[in-house]
Amino acid sequence: MAISAVGAAISGLTMSGTAAVRQDSDFAARMDEAVAKTETAAKTTGQKTLTPEEDKKMREACRGMEAVFLNMMLSQMRATVPKAGLTGSSNQEETMRSMLDTEMTKNLAEAGGIGLADMIYRQLLQEKNVLKPNQVLQKG
């Protein structure tokens, strides 16, 4: 086997700079075309689309609602546990425990929670006619 044949085979595997740029521009054109088709399909079917800002605000509101729910659930669970006589129970301790629970449930909701935020988000999208009932929802 000649060295020139090996060199030709290797050069066939790598892309030149102009070929890479052409491929990138082809990809960008295909993406623009796909976005346009999606928007056209949404308009013809009566579906609406959300702006990224609206989507972000709606997701934050849903996570906040899940955090409130989790906080209420945790506080009700704590109410069923008998108070320990060892450290006593003061108003300050109850306030600190409440603040700790609030922060814990916020962090829990931000980390994915129990799925309540996703269900609320999906329901709101269906009510705004952005999502069909059986349509798959992409995580965002």
Phi and psi restraints in degrees (value plus and minus 20) as a CYANA .aco file:
   2 ALA   PHI    -105.8   -65.8
   2 ALA   PSI     133.1   173.1
   3 ILE   PHI     -83.8   -43.8
   3 ILE   PSI     -55.3   -15.3
   4 SER   PHI     -85.3   -45.3
   4 SER   PSI     -53.1   -13.1
   5 ALA   PHI     -88.6   -48.6
   5 ALA   PSI     -58.6   -18.6
   6 VAL   PHI     -86.7   -46.7
   6 VAL   PSI     -63.3   -23.3
   7 GLY   PHI     -81.7   -41.7
   7 GLY   PSI     -59.3   -19.3
   8 ALA   PHI     -86.0   -46.0
   8 ALA   PSI     -58.9   -18.9
   9 ALA   PHI     -86.0   -46.0
   9 ALA   PSI     -62.2   -22.2
  10 ILE   PHI     -88.2   -48.2
  10 ILE   PSI     -61.5   -21.5
  11 SER   PHI     -86.7   -46.7
  11 SER   PSI     -45.2    -5.2
  12 GLY   PHI     -90.9   -50.9
  12 GLY   PSI     -41.3    -1.3
  13 LEU   PHI    -103.9   -63.9
  13 LEU   PSI     -45.8    -5.8
  14 THR   PHI    -116.2   -76.2
  14 THR   PSI     132.6   172.6
  15 MET   PHI    -120.4   -80.4
  15 MET   PSI     120.3   160.3
  16 SER   PHI     -96.3   -56.3
  16 SER   PSI     145.4   185.4
  17 GLY   PHI     -80.7   -40.7
  17 GLY   PSI     -59.8   -19.8
  18 THR   PHI     -89.4   -49.4
  18 THR   PSI     -55.0   -15.0
  19 ALA   PHI     -86.8   -46.8
  19 ALA   PSI     -58.2   -18.2
  20 ALA   PHI     -86.2   -46.2
  20 ALA   PSI     -61.0   -21.0
  21 VAL   PHI     -85.6   -45.6
  21 VAL   PSI     -62.0   -22.0
  22 ARG   PHI     -82.4   -42.4
  22 ARG   PSI     -61.2   -21.2
  23 GLN   PHI     -85.7   -45.7
  23 GLN   PSI     -61.4   -21.4
  24 ASP   PHI     -81.9   -41.9
  24 ASP   PSI     -63.0   -23.0
  25 SER   PHI     -89.0   -49.0
  25 SER   PSI     -55.2   -15.2
  26 ASP   PHI     -83.6   -43.6
  26 ASP   PSI     -61.4   -21.4
  27 PHE   PHI     -83.9   -43.9
  27 PHE   PSI     -64.2   -24.2
  28 ALA   PHI     -82.0   -42.0
  28 ALA   PSI     -60.2   -20.2
  29 ALA   PHI     -85.2   -45.2
  29 ALA   PSI     -61.3   -21.3
  30 ARG   PHI     -85.2   -45.2
  30 ARG   PSI     -58.7   -18.7
  31 MET   PHI     -84.8   -44.8
  31 MET   PSI     -63.7   -23.7
  32 ASP   PHI     -81.0   -41.0
  32 ASP   PSI     -60.4   -20.4
  33 GLU   PHI     -85.0   -45.0
  33 GLU   PSI     -61.2   -21.2
  34 ALA   PHI     -85.5   -45.5
  34 ALA   PSI     -61.0   -21.0
  35 VAL   PHI     -83.6   -43.6
  35 VAL   PSI     -63.5   -23.5
  36 ALA   PHI     -81.9   -41.9
  36 ALA   PSI     -62.1   -22.1
  37 LYS   PHI     -83.4   -43.4
  37 LYS   PSI     -60.9   -20.9
  38 THR   PHI     -83.6   -43.6
  38 THR   PSI     -64.8   -24.8
  39 GLU   PHI     -85.3   -45.3
  39 GLU   PSI     -59.5   -19.5
  40 THR   PHI     -84.0   -44.0
  40 THR   PSI     -64.0   -24.0
  41 ALA   PHI     -83.4   -43.4
  41 ALA   PSI     -59.1   -19.1
  42 ALA   PHI     -84.6   -44.6
  42 ALA   PSI     -58.3   -18.3
  43 LYS   PHI     -89.3   -49.3
  43 LYS   PSI     -60.3   -20.3
  44 THR   PHI     -93.4   -53.4
  44 THR   PSI     -49.3    -9.3
  45 THR   PHI    -109.4   -69.4
  45 THR   PSI     -23.3    16.7
  46 GLY   PHI      66.2   106.2
  46 GLY   PSI     -17.3    22.7
  47 GLN   PHI     -97.7   -57.7
  47 GLN   PSI     125.8   165.8
  48 LYS   PHI    -122.0   -82.0
  48 LYS   PSI     146.2   186.2
  49 THR   PHI    -143.8  -103.8
  49 THR   PSI     132.7   172.7
  50 LEU   PHI    -120.6   -80.6
  50 LEU   PSI     126.3   166.3
  51 THR   PHI     -95.6   -55.6
  51 THR   PSI     138.3   178.3
  52 PRO   PHI     -77.5   -37.5
  52 PRO   PSI     -54.8   -14.8
  53 GLU   PHI     -86.9   -46.9
  53 GLU   PSI     -63.0   -23.0
  54 GLU   PHI     -83.5   -43.5
  54 GLU   PSI     -61.7   -21.7
  55 ASP   PHI     -82.2   -42.2
  55 ASP   PSI     -64.9   -24.9
  56 LYS   PHI     -83.0   -43.0
  56 LYS   PSI     -65.2   -25.2
  57 LYS   PHI     -83.0   -43.0
  57 LYS   PSI     -60.8   -20.8
  58 MET   PHI     -86.8   -46.8
  58 MET   PSI     -62.0   -22.0
  59 ARG   PHI     -84.0   -44.0
  59 ARG   PSI     -60.6   -20.6
  60 GLU   PHI     -83.7   -43.7
  60 GLU   PSI     -61.7   -21.7
  61 ALA   PHI     -83.7   -43.7
  61 ALA   PSI     -59.8   -19.8
  62 CYS   PHI     -86.6   -46.6
  62 CYS   PSI     -61.0   -21.0
  63 ARG   PHI     -84.5   -44.5
  63 ARG   PSI     -58.9   -18.9
  64 GLY   PHI     -82.9   -42.9
  64 GLY   PSI     -60.6   -20.6
  65 MET   PHI     -85.2   -45.2
  65 MET   PSI     -59.9   -19.9
  66 GLU   PHI     -84.3   -44.3
  66 GLU   PSI     -59.8   -19.8
  67 ALA   PHI     -82.5   -42.5
  67 ALA   PSI     -61.6   -21.6
  68 VAL   PHI     -82.9   -42.9
  68 VAL   PSI     -64.7   -24.7
  69 PHE   PHI     -80.9   -40.9
  69 PHE   PSI     -66.6   -26.6
  70 LEU   PHI     -83.5   -43.5
  70 LEU   PSI     -57.3   -17.3
  71 ASN   PHI     -84.1   -44.1
  71 ASN   PSI     -64.3   -24.3
  72 MET   PHI     -82.7   -42.7
  72 MET   PSI     -61.8   -21.8
  73 MET   PHI     -84.3   -44.3
  73 MET   PSI     -63.9   -23.9
  74 LEU   PHI     -85.9   -45.9
  74 LEU   PSI     -60.3   -20.3
  75 SER   PHI     -86.7   -46.7
  75 SER   PSI     -56.7   -16.7
  76 GLN   PHI     -89.0   -49.0
  76 GLN   PSI     -55.4   -15.4
  77 MET   PHI     -86.6   -46.6
  77 MET   PSI     -61.4   -21.4
  78 ARG   PHI     -84.2   -44.2
  78 ARG   PSI     -51.7   -11.7
  79 ALA   PHI     -86.3   -46.3
  79 ALA   PSI     -43.2    -3.2
  80 THR   PHI    -104.0   -64.0
  80 THR   PSI     -34.3     5.7
  81 VAL   PHI    -104.6   -64.6
  81 VAL   PSI     109.4   149.4
  82 PRO   PHI     -84.2   -44.2
  82 PRO   PSI     124.9   164.9
  83 LYS   PHI     -91.5   -51.5
  83 LYS   PSI     116.8   156.8
  84 ALA   PHI    -102.3   -62.3
  84 ALA   PSI     118.8   158.8
  85 GLY   PHI    -104.0   -64.0
  85 GLY   PSI     -30.2     9.8
  86 LEU   PHI     -87.8   -47.8
  86 LEU   PSI     -69.7   -29.7
  87 THR   PHI    -119.1   -79.1
  87 THR   PSI     -30.3     9.7
  88 GLY   PHI      59.8    99.8
  88 GLY   PSI     156.5   196.5
  89 SER   PHI    -159.3  -119.3
  89 SER   PSI      91.1   131.1
  90 SER   PHI    -132.2   -92.2
  90 SER   PSI     147.5   187.5
  91 ASN   PHI     -83.0   -43.0
  91 ASN   PSI     -56.2   -16.2
  92 GLN   PHI     -84.6   -44.6
  92 GLN   PSI     -62.1   -22.1
  93 GLU   PHI     -84.1   -44.1
  93 GLU   PSI     -61.5   -21.5
  94 GLU   PHI     -83.5   -43.5
  94 GLU   PSI     -59.9   -19.9
  95 THR   PHI     -84.3   -44.3
  95 THR   PSI     -66.2   -26.2
  96 MET   PHI     -83.8   -43.8
  96 MET   PSI     -60.9   -20.9
  97 ARG   PHI     -83.8   -43.8
  97 ARG   PSI     -59.9   -19.9
  98 SER   PHI     -84.3   -44.3
  98 SER   PSI     -63.3   -23.3
  99 MET   PHI     -85.9   -45.9
  99 MET   PSI     -59.2   -19.2
 100 LEU   PHI     -82.6   -42.6
 100 LEU   PSI     -64.9   -24.9
 101 ASP   PHI     -81.4   -41.4
 101 ASP   PSI     -61.3   -21.3
 102 THR   PHI     -81.0   -41.0
 102 THR   PSI     -66.8   -26.8
 103 GLU   PHI     -87.4   -47.4
 103 GLU   PSI     -58.8   -18.8
 104 MET   PHI     -82.2   -42.2
 104 MET   PSI     -63.9   -23.9
 105 THR   PHI     -91.4   -51.4
 105 THR   PSI     -52.5   -12.5
 106 LYS   PHI     -82.3   -42.3
 106 LYS   PSI     -67.0   -27.0
 107 ASN   PHI     -83.6   -43.6
 107 ASN   PSI     -59.0   -19.0
 108 LEU   PHI     -83.5   -43.5
 108 LEU   PSI     -64.2   -24.2
 109 ALA   PHI     -85.3   -45.3
 109 ALA   PSI     -59.5   -19.5
 110 GLU   PHI     -86.0   -46.0
 110 GLU   PSI     -50.9   -10.9
 111 ALA   PHI    -103.6   -63.6
 111 ALA   PSI     -18.4    21.6
 112 GLY   PHI     103.1   143.1
 112 GLY   PSI     -42.2    -2.2
 113 GLY   PHI      35.7    75.7
 113 GLY   PSI    -163.3  -123.3
 114 ILE   PHI    -127.8   -87.8
 114 ILE   PSI     -12.0    28.0
 115 GLY   PHI      75.8   115.8
 115 GLY   PSI     -21.2    18.8
 116 LEU   PHI     -86.4   -46.4
 116 LEU   PSI     -59.8   -19.8
 117 ALA   PHI     -81.7   -41.7
 117 ALA   PSI     -60.9   -20.9
 118 ASP   PHI     -84.3   -44.3
 118 ASP   PSI     -59.8   -19.8
 119 MET   PHI     -86.5   -46.5
 119 MET   PSI     -62.6   -22.6
 120 ILE   PHI     -83.8   -43.8
 120 ILE   PSI     -64.2   -24.2
 121 TYR   PHI     -79.1   -39.1
 121 TYR   PSI     -66.7   -26.7
 122 ARG   PHI     -81.7   -41.7
 122 ARG   PSI     -62.2   -22.2
 123 GLN   PHI     -84.0   -44.0
 123 GLN   PSI     -62.0   -22.0
 124 LEU   PHI     -84.1   -44.1
 124 LEU   PSI     -59.5   -19.5
 125 LEU   PHI     -83.6   -43.6
 125 LEU   PSI     -58.8   -18.8
 126 GLN   PHI     -86.9   -46.9
 126 GLN   PSI     -59.1   -19.1
 127 GLU   PHI     -89.0   -49.0
 127 GLU   PSI     -49.9    -9.9
 128 LYS   PHI    -106.2   -66.2
 128 LYS   PSI     -16.9    23.1
 129 ASN   PHI      41.8    81.8
 129 ASN   PSI      15.0    55.0
 130 VAL   PHI    -117.6   -77.6
 130 VAL   PSI     -45.1    -5.1
 131 LEU   PHI    -153.0  -113.0
 131 LEU   PSI     114.9   154.9
 132 LYS   PHI     -98.7   -58.7
 132 LYS   PSI     135.1   175.1
 133 PRO   PHI     -74.9   -34.9
 133 PRO   PSI     -58.3   -18.3
 134 ASN   PHI    -121.0   -81.0
 134 ASN   PSI     -12.2    27.8
 135 GLN   PHI     -94.2   -54.2
 135 GLN   PSI     120.7   160.7
 136 VAL   PHI     -96.0   -56.0
 136 VAL   PSI     114.9   154.9
 137 LEU   PHI    -118.8   -78.8
 137 LEU   PSI     108.1   148.1
 138 GLN   PHI    -104.7   -64.7
 138 GLN   PSI     118.9   158.9
 139 LYS   PHI     -91.0   -51.0
 139 LYS   PSI     121.7   161.7
